Amino acid sequence: MITITVRFLGGLRDDMGTSSTTLSVPSDATLRDLDSHLRALNIDPEADDIIITLNGQGLRQLPANQLLNTGDVIAVFPLISGG
């Protein structure tokens, strides 16, 4: 098992009631596997109103078969607009 951190930023921090949580996933877990773990936290990885990153890189730009590693940080934050 490996441990990754999921950080909630912006308004999601209030919605989730915490700024972060940790997930334990199998050592061979990939980004594809992360989908079900995020959904268990009531985060929809396909939602258009949030951005998800892995170690600062956009999750949607990374290959689905990329392995997760201990210490990886997933950041989830709402899409923000302004001007």
Secondary structure, 3 states (H helix, E strand, C coil): CEEEEEEECCHHHHHHCCCEEEEEECCCCEHHHHHHHHHHCCCCCCCCCEEEEECCEEHHHCCCCCECCCCCEEEEEECCCCC
